[in-house]
């Protein structure tokens, strides 16, 4: 019976990790704001080639990441929450 409970908990995490996820602005000039209803564990900014440009441990429901050091272009943002990851594409002006 324990197994069933753990299975249901795992499924609910998957459904709710990013239910109220939000990020703005996109395109971004300096600061990217990210918010979520579940704790954001970490955020990584990756180049199109997959190189890690910025990594930040967050442990909060919202964060702001300065992208002012990055050159203009397209980047991937990898957000981790509840052991799951969400990847978005942003444009840096």
HTML snippet that shows the backbone in 3Dmol.js (N, CA, C, O; Angstrom):
<script src="https://3Dmol.org/build/3Dmol-min.js"></script>
<div id="view" style="width:600px;height:400px;position:relative"></div>
<script>
const pdb = `
ATOM      1  N   UNK A   1       0.824  -1.208   0.000  1.00  0.00           N
ATOM      2  CA  UNK A   1       0.000   0.000   0.000  1.00  0.00           C
ATOM      3  C   UNK A   1       0.864   1.267   0.000  1.00  0.00           C
ATOM      4  O   UNK A   1       0.482   2.284  -0.579  1.00  0.00           O
ATOM      5  N   UNK A   2       2.015   1.198   0.644  1.00  0.00           N
ATOM      6  CA  UNK A   2       2.941   2.336   0.661  1.00  0.00           C
ATOM      7  C   UNK A   2       3.346   2.720  -0.756  1.00  0.00           C
ATOM      8  O   UNK A   2       3.436   3.899  -1.099  1.00  0.00           O
ATOM      9  N   UNK A   3       3.589   1.690  -1.575  1.00  0.00           N
ATOM     10  CA  UNK A   3       4.034   1.946  -2.945  1.00  0.00           C
ATOM     11  C   UNK A   3       3.041   2.832  -3.696  1.00  0.00           C
ATOM     12  O   UNK A   3       3.447   3.758  -4.397  1.00  0.00           O
ATOM     13  N   UNK A   4       1.749   2.555  -3.554  1.00  0.00           N
ATOM     14  CA  UNK A   4       0.722   3.338  -4.237  1.00  0.00           C
ATOM     15  C   UNK A   4       0.759   4.804  -3.828  1.00  0.00           C
ATOM     16  O   UNK A   4       0.643   5.688  -4.677  1.00  0.00           O
ATOM     17  N   UNK A   5       0.919   5.066  -2.554  1.00  0.00           N
ATOM     18  CA  UNK A   5       0.972   6.435  -2.058  1.00  0.00           C
ATOM     19  C   UNK A   5       2.152   7.178  -2.676  1.00  0.00           C
ATOM     20  O   UNK A   5       2.000   8.317  -3.117  1.00  0.00           O
ATOM     21  N   UNK A   6       3.320   6.551  -2.714  1.00  0.00           N
ATOM     22  CA  UNK A   6       4.498   7.196  -3.289  1.00  0.00           C
ATOM     23  C   UNK A   6       4.284   7.468  -4.775  1.00  0.00           C
ATOM     24  O   UNK A   6       4.687   8.515  -5.281  1.00  0.00           O
ATOM     25  N   UNK A   7       3.659   6.539  -5.466  1.00  0.00           N
ATOM     26  CA  UNK A   7       3.414   6.699  -6.892  1.00  0.00           C
ATOM     27  C   UNK A   7       2.501   7.895  -7.143  1.00  0.00           C
ATOM     28  O   UNK A   7       2.756   8.693  -8.045  1.00  0.00           O
ATOM     29  N   UNK A   8       1.455   8.018  -6.360  1.00  0.00           N
ATOM     30  CA  UNK A   8       0.517   9.133  -6.498  1.00  0.00           C
ATOM     31  C   UNK A   8       1.221  10.451  -6.194  1.00  0.00           C
ATOM     32  O   UNK A   8       0.990  11.439  -6.890  1.00  0.00           O
ATOM     33  N   UNK A   9       2.063  10.489  -5.184  1.00  0.00           N
ATOM     34  CA  UNK A   9       2.804  11.709  -4.837  1.00  0.00           C
ATOM     35  C   UNK A   9       3.718  12.112  -5.990  1.00  0.00           C
ATOM     36  O   UNK A   9       3.815  13.296  -6.314  1.00  0.00           O
ATOM     37  N   UNK A  10       4.384  11.150  -6.607  1.00  0.00           N
ATOM     38  CA  UNK A  10       5.268  11.445  -7.730  1.00  0.00           C
ATOM     39  C   UNK A  10       4.482  12.034  -8.899  1.00  0.00           C
ATOM     40  O   UNK A  10       4.936  12.980  -9.542  1.00  0.00           O
ATOM     41  N   UNK A  11       3.316  11.480  -9.171  1.00  0.00           N
ATOM     42  CA  UNK A  11       2.484  12.001 -10.251  1.00  0.00           C
ATOM     43  C   UNK A  11       2.021  13.424  -9.957  1.00  0.00           C
ATOM     44  O   UNK A  11       2.016  14.275 -10.846  1.00  0.00           O
ATOM     45  N   UNK A  12       1.637  13.676  -8.728  1.00  0.00           N
ATOM     46  CA  UNK A  12       1.147  15.015  -8.407  1.00  0.00           C
ATOM     47  C   UNK A  12       2.273  16.041  -8.523  1.00  0.00           C
ATOM     48  O   UNK A  12       2.030  17.174  -8.938  1.00  0.00           O
ATOM     49  N   UNK A  13       3.505  15.662  -8.163  1.00  0.00           N
ATOM     50  CA  UNK A  13       4.631  16.575  -8.339  1.00  0.00           C
ATOM     51  C   UNK A  13       4.781  16.967  -9.801  1.00  0.00           C
ATOM     52  O   UNK A  13       4.988  18.137 -10.123  1.00  0.00           O
ATOM     53  N   UNK A  14       4.673  15.971 -10.690  1.00  0.00           N
ATOM     54  CA  UNK A  14       4.821  16.239 -12.106  1.00  0.00           C
ATOM     55  C   UNK A  14       3.773  17.227 -12.596  1.00  0.00           C
ATOM     56  O   UNK A  14       4.067  18.111 -13.401  1.00  0.00           O
ATOM     57  N   UNK A  15       2.550  17.070 -12.107  1.00  0.00           N
ATOM     58  CA  UNK A  15       1.473  17.938 -12.562  1.00  0.00           C
ATOM     59  C   UNK A  15       1.577  19.356 -12.013  1.00  0.00           C
ATOM     60  O   UNK A  15       1.112  20.299 -12.653  1.00  0.00           O
ATOM     61  N   UNK A  16       2.175  19.519 -10.845  1.00  0.00           N
ATOM     62  CA  UNK A  16       2.130  20.815 -10.172  1.00  0.00           C
ATOM     63  C   UNK A  16       3.463  21.543 -10.081  1.00  0.00           C
ATOM     64  O   UNK A  16       3.516  22.635  -9.516  1.00  0.00           O
ATOM     65  N   UNK A  17       4.527  20.986 -10.608  1.00  0.00           N
ATOM     66  CA  UNK A  17       5.839  21.630 -10.491  1.00  0.00           C
ATOM     67  C   UNK A  17       5.852  23.005 -11.155  1.00  0.00           C
ATOM     68  O   UNK A  17       6.500  23.929 -10.662  1.00  0.00           O
ATOM     69  N   UNK A  18       5.139  23.142 -12.271  1.00  0.00           N
ATOM     70  CA  UNK A  18       5.194  24.406 -13.008  1.00  0.00           C
ATOM     71  C   UNK A  18       3.807  24.954 -13.359  1.00  0.00           C
ATOM     72  O   UNK A  18       3.621  25.513 -14.440  1.00  0.00           O
ATOM     73  N   UNK A  19       2.820  24.796 -12.444  1.00  0.00           N
ATOM     74  CA  UNK A  19       1.455  25.221 -12.792  1.00  0.00           C
ATOM     75  C   UNK A  19       1.328  26.730 -12.953  1.00  0.00           C
ATOM     76  O   UNK A  19       0.653  27.181 -13.878  1.00  0.00           O
ATOM     77  N   UNK A  20       1.949  27.526 -12.089  1.00  0.00           N
ATOM     78  CA  UNK A  20       1.850  28.984 -12.219  1.00  0.00           C
ATOM     79  C   UNK A  20       3.200  29.588 -12.575  1.00  0.00           C
ATOM     80  O   UNK A  20       3.585  30.630 -12.046  1.00  0.00           O
ATOM     81  N   UNK A  21       3.907  28.930 -13.469  1.00  0.00           N
ATOM     82  CA  UNK A  21       5.235  29.379 -13.876  1.00  0.00           C
ATOM     83  C   UNK A  21       5.110  30.613 -14.771  1.00  0.00           C
ATOM     84  O   UNK A  21       4.235  30.680 -15.634  1.00  0.00           O
ATOM     85  N   UNK A  22       6.001  31.589 -14.553  1.00  0.00           N
ATOM     86  CA  UNK A  22       5.969  32.815 -15.342  1.00  0.00           C
ATOM     87  C   UNK A  22       7.389  33.348 -15.490  1.00  0.00           C
ATOM     88  O   UNK A  22       8.197  33.258 -14.566  1.00  0.00           O
ATOM     89  N   UNK A  23       7.681  33.898 -16.654  1.00  0.00           N
ATOM     90  CA  UNK A  23       8.970  34.563 -16.836  1.00  0.00           C
ATOM     91  C   UNK A  23       8.782  35.751 -17.779  1.00  0.00           C
ATOM     92  O   UNK A  23       7.979  35.693 -18.710  1.00  0.00           O
ATOM     93  N   UNK A  24       9.521  36.818 -17.530  1.00  0.00           N
ATOM     94  CA  UNK A  24       9.394  38.035 -18.326  1.00  0.00           C
ATOM     95  C   UNK A  24      10.583  38.936 -18.061  1.00  0.00           C
ATOM     96  O   UNK A  24      11.245  38.725 -17.045  1.00  0.00           O
ATOM     97  N   UNK A  25      10.909  39.908 -18.869  1.00  0.00           N
ATOM     98  CA  UNK A  25      10.379  40.078 -20.215  1.00  0.00           C
ATOM     99  C   UNK A  25      11.083  39.144 -21.201  1.00  0.00           C
ATOM    100  O   UNK A  25      12.148  38.610 -20.891  1.00  0.00           O
ATOM    101  N   UNK A  26      10.518  38.951 -22.345  1.00  0.00           N
ATOM    102  CA  UNK A  26      11.167  38.198 -23.416  1.00  0.00           C
ATOM    103  C   UNK A  26      10.752  38.833 -24.735  1.00  0.00           C
ATOM    104  O   UNK A  26       9.589  38.704 -25.118  1.00  0.00           O
ATOM    105  N   UNK A  27      11.642  39.511 -25.445  1.00  0.00           N
ATOM    106  CA  UNK A  27      13.088  39.593 -25.238  1.00  0.00           C
ATOM    107  C   UNK A  27      13.465  40.371 -23.970  1.00  0.00           C
ATOM    108  O   UNK A  27      12.725  41.237 -23.503  1.00  0.00           O
ATOM    109  N   UNK A  28      14.632  40.034 -23.436  1.00  0.00           N
ATOM    110  CA  UNK A  28      15.122  40.631 -22.192  1.00  0.00           C
ATOM    111  C   UNK A  28      16.337  41.507 -22.481  1.00  0.00           C
ATOM    112  O   UNK A  28      17.187  41.161 -23.302  1.00  0.00           O
ATOM    113  N   UNK A  29      16.401  42.642 -21.796  1.00  0.00           N
ATOM    114  CA  UNK A  29      17.536  43.546 -21.980  1.00  0.00           C
ATOM    115  C   UNK A  29      18.576  43.292 -20.881  1.00  0.00           C
ATOM    116  O   UNK A  29      19.732  42.989 -21.177  1.00  0.00           O
ATOM    117  N   UNK A  30      18.163  43.415 -19.614  1.00  0.00           N
ATOM    118  CA  UNK A  30      19.104  43.251 -18.503  1.00  0.00           C
ATOM    119  C   UNK A  30      18.717  42.130 -17.544  1.00  0.00           C
ATOM    120  O   UNK A  30      19.477  41.180 -17.351  1.00  0.00           O
ATOM    121  N   UNK A  31      17.520  42.245 -16.937  1.00  0.00           N
ATOM    122  CA  UNK A  31      17.119  41.298 -15.899  1.00  0.00           C
ATOM    123  C   UNK A  31      15.936  40.439 -16.326  1.00  0.00           C
ATOM    124  O   UNK A  31      14.923  40.944 -16.811  1.00  0.00           O
ATOM    125  N   UNK A  32      16.084  39.134 -16.136  1.00  0.00           N
ATOM    126  CA  UNK A  32      15.007  38.184 -16.399  1.00  0.00           C
ATOM    127  C   UNK A  32      14.367  37.828 -15.065  1.00  0.00           C
ATOM    128  O   UNK A  32      15.055  37.397 -14.139  1.00  0.00           O
ATOM    129  N   UNK A  33      13.063  38.006 -14.964  1.00  0.00           N
ATOM    130  CA  UNK A  33      12.333  37.668 -13.738  1.00  0.00           C
ATOM    131  C   UNK A  33      11.616  36.342 -13.954  1.00  0.00           C
ATOM    132  O   UNK A  33      10.988  36.120 -14.989  1.00  0.00           O
ATOM    133  N   UNK A  34      11.721  35.469 -12.962  1.00  0.00           N
ATOM    134  CA  UNK A  34      11.090  34.152 -13.033  1.00  0.00           C
ATOM    135  C   UNK A  34      10.325  33.923 -11.741  1.00  0.00           C
ATOM    136  O   UNK A  34      10.837  34.182 -10.652  1.00  0.00           O
ATOM    137  N   UNK A  35       9.082  33.431 -11.869  1.00  0.00           N
ATOM    138  CA  UNK A  35       8.306  33.092 -10.668  1.00  0.00           C
ATOM    139  C   UNK A  35       7.584  31.774 -10.907  1.00  0.00           C
ATOM    140  O   UNK A  35       7.337  31.375 -12.045  1.00  0.00           O
ATOM    141  N   UNK A  36       7.252  31.110  -9.806  1.00  0.00           N
ATOM    142  CA  UNK A  36       6.618  29.797  -9.877  1.00  0.00           C
ATOM    143  C   UNK A  36       5.822  29.562  -8.605  1.00  0.00           C
ATOM    144  O   UNK A  36       6.091  30.192  -7.582  1.00  0.00           O
ATOM    145  N   UNK A  37       4.846  28.664  -8.654  1.00  0.00           N
ATOM    146  CA  UNK A  37       4.080  28.348  -7.441  1.00  0.00           C
ATOM    147  C   UNK A  37       4.812  27.330  -6.569  1.00  0.00           C
ATOM    148  O   UNK A  37       4.517  27.218  -5.379  1.00  0.00           O
ATOM    149  N   UNK A  38       5.762  26.586  -7.140  1.00  0.00           N
ATOM    150  CA  UNK A  38       6.605  25.660  -6.368  1.00  0.00           C
ATOM    151  C   UNK A  38       8.005  26.257  -6.288  1.00  0.00           C
ATOM    152  O   UNK A  38       8.407  27.030  -7.157  1.00  0.00           O
ATOM    153  N   UNK A  39       8.738  25.898  -5.250  1.00  0.00           N
ATOM    154  CA  UNK A  39      10.081  26.453  -5.060  1.00  0.00           C
ATOM    155  C   UNK A  39      10.961  26.162  -6.273  1.00  0.00           C
ATOM    156  O   UNK A  39      11.075  25.022  -6.721  1.00  0.00           O
ATOM    157  N   UNK A  40      11.574  27.215  -6.787  1.00  0.00           N
ATOM    158  CA  UNK A  40      12.544  27.077  -7.874  1.00  0.00           C
ATOM    159  C   UNK A  40      13.870  26.710  -7.215  1.00  0.00           C
ATOM    160  O   UNK A  40      14.404  27.478  -6.415  1.00  0.00           O
ATOM    161  N   UNK A  41      14.400  25.535  -7.552  1.00  0.00           N
ATOM    162  CA  UNK A  41      15.667  25.106  -6.951  1.00  0.00           C
ATOM    163  C   UNK A  41      16.842  25.830  -7.573  1.00  0.00           C
ATOM    164  O   UNK A  41      17.697  26.363  -6.867  1.00  0.00           O
ATOM    165  N   UNK A  42      16.884  25.848  -8.909  1.00  0.00           N
ATOM    166  CA  UNK A  42      18.001  26.489  -9.585  1.00  0.00           C
ATOM    167  C   UNK A  42      17.593  26.923 -10.976  1.00  0.00           C
ATOM    168  O   UNK A  42      16.606  26.449 -11.539  1.00  0.00           O
ATOM    169  N   UNK A  43      18.390  27.849 -11.518  1.00  0.00           N
ATOM    170  CA  UNK A  43      18.189  28.334 -12.883  1.00  0.00           C
ATOM    171  C   UNK A  43      19.544  28.339 -13.567  1.00  0.00           C
ATOM    172  O   UNK A  43      20.537  28.780 -12.989  1.00  0.00           O
ATOM    173  N   UNK A  44      19.583  27.848 -14.795  1.00  0.00           N
ATOM    174  CA  UNK A  44      20.803  27.903 -15.596  1.00  0.00           C
ATOM    175  C   UNK A  44      20.476  28.598 -16.913  1.00  0.00           C
ATOM    176  O   UNK A  44      19.418  28.382 -17.504  1.00  0.00           O
ATOM    177  N   UNK A  45      21.401  29.429 -17.355  1.00  0.00           N
ATOM    178  CA  UNK A  45      21.285  30.058 -18.668  1.00  0.00           C
ATOM    179  C   UNK A  45      22.317  29.356 -19.552  1.00  0.00           C
ATOM    180  O   UNK A  45      23.504  29.324 -19.227  1.00  0.00           O
ATOM    181  N   UNK A  46      21.852  28.796 -20.671  1.00  0.00           N
ATOM    182  CA  UNK A  46      22.725  28.035 -21.565  1.00  0.00           C
ATOM    183  C   UNK A  46      22.757  28.686 -22.941  1.00  0.00           C
ATOM    184  O   UNK A  46      21.763  29.251 -23.398  1.00  0.00           O
ATOM    185  N   UNK A  47      23.908  28.600 -23.591  1.00  0.00           N
ATOM    186  CA  UNK A  47      24.000  29.058 -24.975  1.00  0.00           C
ATOM    187  C   UNK A  47      23.296  28.041 -25.858  1.00  0.00           C
ATOM    188  O   UNK A  47      22.930  26.959 -25.398  1.00  0.00           O
ATOM    189  N   UNK A  48      23.105  28.388 -27.125  1.00  0.00           N
ATOM    190  CA  UNK A  48      22.475  27.452 -28.059  1.00  0.00           C
ATOM    191  C   UNK A  48      23.304  26.187 -28.219  1.00  0.00           C
ATOM    192  O   UNK A  48      22.771  25.141 -28.591  1.00  0.00           O
ATOM    193  N   UNK A  49      24.612  26.270 -27.941  1.00  0.00           N
ATOM    194  CA  UNK A  49      25.494  25.102 -28.027  1.00  0.00           C
ATOM    195  C   UNK A  49      25.479  24.283 -26.738  1.00  0.00           C
ATOM    196  O   UNK A  49      26.155  23.260 -26.636  1.00  0.00           O
ATOM    197  N   UNK A  50      24.698  24.744 -25.748  1.00  0.00           N
ATOM    198  CA  UNK A  50      24.586  24.006 -24.494  1.00  0.00           C
ATOM    199  C   UNK A  50      25.618  24.381 -23.456  1.00  0.00           C
ATOM    200  O   UNK A  50      25.717  23.722 -22.421  1.00  0.00           O
ATOM    201  N   UNK A  51      26.393  25.430 -23.710  1.00  0.00           N
ATOM    202  CA  UNK A  51      27.384  25.870 -22.716  1.00  0.00           C
ATOM    203  C   UNK A  51      26.672  26.605 -21.586  1.00  0.00           C
ATOM    204  O   UNK A  51      25.793  27.433 -21.825  1.00  0.00           O
ATOM    205  N   UNK A  52      27.066  26.289 -20.340  1.00  0.00           N
ATOM    206  CA  UNK A  52      26.468  26.946 -19.175  1.00  0.00           C
ATOM    207  C   UNK A  52      27.080  28.336 -19.033  1.00  0.00           C
ATOM    208  O   UNK A  52      28.277  28.470 -18.780  1.00  0.00           O
ATOM    209  N   UNK A  53      26.257  29.366 -19.196  1.00  0.00           N
ATOM    210  CA  UNK A  53      26.718  30.753 -19.118  1.00  0.00           C
ATOM    211  C   UNK A  53      26.533  31.314 -17.701  1.00  0.00           C
ATOM    212  O   UNK A  53      27.395  32.025 -17.183  1.00  0.00           O
ATOM    213  N   UNK A  54      25.402  30.982 -17.096  1.00  0.00           N
ATOM    214  CA  UNK A  54      25.071  31.470 -15.753  1.00  0.00           C
ATOM    215  C   UNK A  54      24.387  30.322 -15.019  1.00  0.00           C
ATOM    216  O   UNK A  54      23.548  29.624 -15.589  1.00  0.00           O
ATOM    217  N   UNK A  55      24.749  30.131 -13.754  1.00  0.00           N
ATOM    218  CA  UNK A  55      24.064  29.139 -12.919  1.00  0.00           C
ATOM    219  C   UNK A  55      23.761  29.808 -11.585  1.00  0.00           C
ATOM    220  O   UNK A  55      24.620  30.468 -11.002  1.00  0.00           O
ATOM    221  N   UNK A  56      22.537  29.634 -11.110  1.00  0.00           N
ATOM    222  CA  UNK A  56      22.140  30.283  -9.857  1.00  0.00           C
ATOM    223  C   UNK A  56      21.275  29.340  -9.035  1.00  0.00           C
ATOM    224  O   UNK A  56      20.273  28.820  -9.526  1.00  0.00           O
ATOM    225  N   UNK A  57      21.667  29.119  -7.777  1.00  0.00           N
ATOM    226  CA  UNK A  57      20.811  28.387  -6.841  1.00  0.00           C
ATOM    227  C   UNK A  57      19.797  29.388  -6.310  1.00  0.00           C
ATOM    228  O   UNK A  57      20.164  30.478  -5.871  1.00  0.00           O
ATOM    229  N   UNK A  58      18.522  29.017  -6.350  1.00  0.00           N
ATOM    230  CA  UNK A  58      17.474  29.972  -6.029  1.00  0.00           C
ATOM    231  C   UNK A  58      16.802  29.648  -4.693  1.00  0.00           C
ATOM    232  O   UNK A  58      16.822  30.473  -3.779  1.00  0.00           O
ATOM    233  N   UNK A  59      16.212  28.466  -4.569  1.00  0.00           N
ATOM    234  CA  UNK A  59      15.476  28.047  -3.373  1.00  0.00           C
ATOM    235  C   UNK A  59      14.447  29.081  -2.921  1.00  0.00           C
ATOM    236  O   UNK A  59      14.367  29.430  -1.744  1.00  0.00           O
ATOM    237  N   UNK A  60      13.663  29.563  -3.889  1.00  0.00           N
ATOM    238  CA  UNK A  60      12.643  30.567  -3.616  1.00  0.00           C
ATOM    239  C   UNK A  60      11.547  30.441  -4.679  1.00  0.00           C
ATOM    240  O   UNK A  60      11.716  29.733  -5.671  1.00  0.00           O
ATOM    241  N   UNK A  61      10.432  31.128  -4.464  1.00  0.00           N
ATOM    242  CA  UNK A  61       9.338  31.094  -5.430  1.00  0.00           C
ATOM    243  C   UNK A  61       9.574  32.046  -6.597  1.00  0.00           C
ATOM    244  O   UNK A  61       8.919  31.941  -7.635  1.00  0.00           O
ATOM    245  N   UNK A  62      10.519  32.981  -6.421  1.00  0.00           N
ATOM    246  CA  UNK A  62      10.817  33.898  -7.518  1.00  0.00           C
ATOM    247  C   UNK A  62      12.272  34.323  -7.479  1.00  0.00           C
ATOM    248  O   UNK A  62      12.927  34.278  -6.437  1.00  0.00           O
ATOM    249  N   UNK A  63      12.761  34.736  -8.634  1.00  0.00           N
ATOM    250  CA  UNK A  63      14.146  35.174  -8.736  1.00  0.00           C
ATOM    251  C   UNK A  63      14.283  36.154  -9.884  1.00  0.00           C
ATOM    252  O   UNK A  63      13.424  36.243 -10.761  1.00  0.00           O
ATOM    253  N   UNK A  64      15.377  36.882  -9.858  1.00  0.00           N
ATOM    254  CA  UNK A  64      15.708  37.803 -10.933  1.00  0.00           C
ATOM    255  C   UNK A  64      17.151  37.528 -11.307  1.00  0.00           C
ATOM    256  O   UNK A  64      18.022  37.477 -10.439  1.00  0.00           O
ATOM    257  N   UNK A  65      17.407  37.350 -12.592  1.00  0.00           N
ATOM    258  CA  UNK A  65      18.748  37.008 -13.050  1.00  0.00           C
ATOM    259  C   UNK A  65      19.237  38.096 -13.989  1.00  0.00           C
ATOM    260  O   UNK A  65      18.559  38.453 -14.952  1.00  0.00           O
ATOM    261  N   UNK A  66      20.423  38.619 -13.698  1.00  0.00           N
ATOM    262  CA  UNK A  66      21.015  39.645 -14.543  1.00  0.00           C
ATOM    263  C   UNK A  66      21.665  38.991 -15.753  1.00  0.00           C
ATOM    264  O   UNK A  66      22.526  38.121 -15.619  1.00  0.00           O
ATOM    265  N   UNK A  67      21.243  39.419 -16.929  1.00  0.00           N
ATOM    266  CA  UNK A  67      21.820  38.917 -18.178  1.00  0.00           C
ATOM    267  C   UNK A  67      22.653  39.996 -18.860  1.00  0.00           C
ATOM    268  O   UNK A  67      23.010  39.858 -20.030  1.00  0.00           O
ATOM    269  N   UNK A  68      22.963  41.065 -18.139  1.00  0.00           N
ATOM    270  CA  UNK A  68      23.660  42.198 -18.755  1.00  0.00           C
ATOM    271  C   UNK A  68      25.054  41.826 -19.270  1.00  0.00           C
ATOM    272  O   UNK A  68      25.572  42.477 -20.177  1.00  0.00           O
ATOM    273  N   UNK A  69      25.661  40.784 -18.697  1.00  0.00           N
ATOM    274  CA  UNK A  69      26.998  40.351 -19.144  1.00  0.00           C
ATOM    275  C   UNK A  69      26.957  39.548 -20.439  1.00  0.00           C
ATOM    276  O   UNK A  69      27.983  39.391 -21.101  1.00  0.00           O
ATOM    277  N   UNK A  70      25.789  39.042 -20.804  1.00  0.00           N
ATOM    278  CA  UNK A  70      25.679  38.193 -21.995  1.00  0.00           C
ATOM    279  C   UNK A  70      25.549  39.034 -23.254  1.00  0.00           C
ATOM    280  O   UNK A  70      24.958  40.113 -23.233  1.00  0.00           O
ATOM    281  N   UNK A  71      26.113  38.527 -24.361  1.00  0.00           N
ATOM    282  CA  UNK A  71      25.926  39.235 -25.625  1.00  0.00           C
ATOM    283  C   UNK A  71      24.529  38.941 -26.168  1.00  0.00           C
ATOM    284  O   UNK A  71      23.865  37.995 -25.744  1.00  0.00           O
ATOM    285  N   UNK A  72      24.106  39.768 -27.105  1.00  0.00           N
ATOM    286  CA  UNK A  72      22.784  39.600 -27.711  1.00  0.00           C
ATOM    287  C   UNK A  72      22.695  38.244 -28.394  1.00  0.00           C
ATOM    288  O   UNK A  72      23.680  37.747 -28.940  1.00  0.00           O
ATOM    289  N   UNK A  73      21.506  37.652 -28.360  1.00  0.00           N
ATOM    290  CA  UNK A  73      21.321  36.370 -29.020  1.00  0.00           C
ATOM    291  C   UNK A  73      20.234  35.561 -28.357  1.00  0.00           C
ATOM    292  O   UNK A  73      19.470  36.072 -27.539  1.00  0.00           O
ATOM    293  N   UNK A  74      20.170  34.286 -28.719  1.00  0.00           N
ATOM    294  CA  UNK A  74      19.159  33.373 -28.194  1.00  0.00           C
ATOM    295  C   UNK A  74      19.817  32.458 -27.163  1.00  0.00           C
ATOM    296  O   UNK A  74      20.914  31.944 -27.383  1.00  0.00           O
ATOM    297  N   UNK A  75      19.139  32.265 -26.047  1.00  0.00           N
ATOM    298  CA  UNK A  75      19.639  31.417 -24.963  1.00  0.00           C
ATOM    299  C   UNK A  75      18.532  30.493 -24.489  1.00  0.00           C
ATOM    300  O   UNK A  75      17.347  30.750 -24.704  1.00  0.00           O
ATOM    301  N   UNK A  76      18.942  29.418 -23.842  1.00  0.00           N
ATOM    302  CA  UNK A  76      17.999  28.525 -23.173  1.00  0.00           C
ATOM    303  C   UNK A  76      18.062  28.794 -21.684  1.00  0.00           C
ATOM    304  O   UNK A  76      19.139  29.025 -21.134  1.00  0.00           O
ATOM    305  N   UNK A  77      16.922  28.765 -21.038  1.00  0.00           N
ATOM    306  CA  UNK A  77      16.838  28.910 -19.587  1.00  0.00           C
ATOM    307  C   UNK A  77      16.323  27.588 -19.051  1.00  0.00           C
ATOM    308  O   UNK A  77      15.224  27.156 -19.399  1.00  0.00           O
ATOM    309  N   UNK A  78      17.121  26.941 -18.198  1.00  0.00           N
ATOM    310  CA  UNK A  78      16.720  25.662 -17.601  1.00  0.00           C
ATOM    311  C   UNK A  78      16.366  25.908 -16.139  1.00  0.00           C
ATOM    312  O   UNK A  78      17.216  26.282 -15.331  1.00  0.00           O
ATOM    313  N   UNK A  79      15.094  25.690 -15.819  1.00  0.00           N
ATOM    314  CA  UNK A  79      14.584  25.932 -14.469  1.00  0.00           C
ATOM    315  C   UNK A  79      14.293  24.585 -13.815  1.00  0.00           C
ATOM    316  O   UNK A  79      13.610  23.747 -14.402  1.00  0.00           O
ATOM    317  N   UNK A  80      14.811  24.370 -12.595  1.00  0.00           N
ATOM    318  CA  UNK A  80      14.558  23.132 -11.860  1.00  0.00           C
ATOM    319  C   UNK A  80      13.645  23.411 -10.673  1.00  0.00           C
ATOM    320  O   UNK A  80      13.856  24.354  -9.910  1.00  0.00           O
ATOM    321  N   UNK A  81      12.614  22.559 -10.535  1.00  0.00           N
ATOM    322  CA  UNK A  81      11.674  22.665  -9.423  1.00  0.00           C
ATOM    323  C   UNK A  81      11.117  21.282  -9.127  1.00  0.00           C
ATOM    324  O   UNK A  81      10.722  20.565 -10.047  1.00  0.00           O
ATOM    325  N   UNK A  82      11.081  20.901  -7.860  1.00  0.00           N
ATOM    326  CA  UNK A  82      10.538  19.604  -7.427  1.00  0.00           C
ATOM    327  C   UNK A  82      11.183  18.436  -8.171  1.00  0.00           C
ATOM    328  O   UNK A  82      10.524  17.436  -8.455  1.00  0.00           O
ATOM    329  N   UNK A  83      12.472  18.564  -8.486  1.00  0.00           N
ATOM    330  CA  UNK A  83      13.181  17.490  -9.170  1.00  0.00           C
ATOM    331  C   UNK A  83      12.880  17.403 -10.657  1.00  0.00           C
ATOM    332  O   UNK A  83      13.332  16.469 -11.320  1.00  0.00           O
ATOM    333  N   UNK A  84      12.126  18.357 -11.197  1.00  0.00           N
ATOM    334  CA  UNK A  84      11.810  18.376 -12.620  1.00  0.00           C
ATOM    335  C   UNK A  84      12.439  19.605 -13.262  1.00  0.00           C
ATOM    336  O   UNK A  84      12.795  20.565 -12.578  1.00  0.00           O
ATOM    337  N   UNK A  85      12.570  19.561 -14.583  1.00  0.00           N
ATOM    338  CA  UNK A  85      13.178  20.687 -15.281  1.00  0.00           C
ATOM    339  C   UNK A  85      12.257  21.209 -16.373  1.00  0.00           C
ATOM    340  O   UNK A  85      11.510  20.458 -17.002  1.00  0.00           O
ATOM    341  N   UNK A  86      12.333  22.505 -16.575  1.00  0.00           N
ATOM    342  CA  UNK A  86      11.593  23.157 -17.654  1.00  0.00           C
ATOM    343  C   UNK A  86      12.623  23.971 -18.431  1.00  0.00           C
ATOM    344  O   UNK A  86      13.429  24.685 -17.835  1.00  0.00           O
ATOM    345  N   UNK A  87      12.597  23.865 -19.754  1.00  0.00           N
ATOM    346  CA  UNK A  87      13.552  24.611 -20.570  1.00  0.00           C
ATOM    347  C   UNK A  87      12.780  25.580 -21.462  1.00  0.00           C
ATOM    348  O   UNK A  87      11.829  25.202 -22.146  1.00  0.00           O
ATOM    349  N   UNK A  88      13.216  26.844 -21.435  1.00  0.00           N
ATOM    350  CA  UNK A  88      12.579  27.871 -22.254  1.00  0.00           C
ATOM    351  C   UNK A  88      13.622  28.518 -23.139  1.00  0.00           C
ATOM    352  O   UNK A  88      14.822  28.442 -22.874  1.00  0.00           O
ATOM    353  N   UNK A  89      13.151  29.149 -24.185  1.00  0.00           N
ATOM    354  CA  UNK A  89      14.052  29.876 -25.073  1.00  0.00           C
ATOM    355  C   UNK A  89      13.787  31.366 -24.880  1.00  0.00           C
ATOM    356  O   UNK A  89      12.636  31.803 -24.896  1.00  0.00           O
ATOM    357  N   UNK A  90      14.852  32.145 -24.698  1.00  0.00           N
ATOM    358  CA  UNK A  90      14.702  33.598 -24.550  1.00  0.00           C
ATOM    359  C   UNK A  90      15.607  34.294 -25.563  1.00  0.00           C
ATOM    360  O   UNK A  90      16.565  33.717 -26.078  1.00  0.00           O
ATOM    361  N   UNK A  91      15.271  35.541 -25.826  1.00  0.00           N
ATOM    362  CA  UNK A  91      16.088  36.381 -26.691  1.00  0.00           C
ATOM    363  C   UNK A  91      16.681  37.478 -25.826  1.00  0.00           C
ATOM    364  O   UNK A  91      15.963  38.197 -25.131  1.00  0.00           O
ATOM    365  N   UNK A  92      18.008  37.598 -25.878  1.00  0.00           N
ATOM    366  CA  UNK A  92      18.714  38.682 -25.156  1.00  0.00           C
ATOM    367  C   UNK A  92      18.967  39.794 -26.153  1.00  0.00           C
ATOM    368  O   UNK A  92      19.597  39.577 -27.188  1.00  0.00           O
ATOM    369  N   UNK A  93      18.468  41.002 -25.837  1.00  0.00           N
ATOM    370  CA  UNK A  93      18.653  42.142 -26.741  1.00  0.00           C
ATOM    371  C   UNK A  93      20.046  42.727 -26.614  1.00  0.00           C
ATOM    372  O   UNK A  93      20.375  43.693 -27.302  1.00  0.00           O
TER     373      UNK A  93
END
`;
const viewer = $3Dmol.createViewer("view");
viewer.addModel(pdb, "pdb");
viewer.setStyle({}, {cartoon: {color: "spectrum"}});
viewer.zoomTo();
viewer.render();
</script>
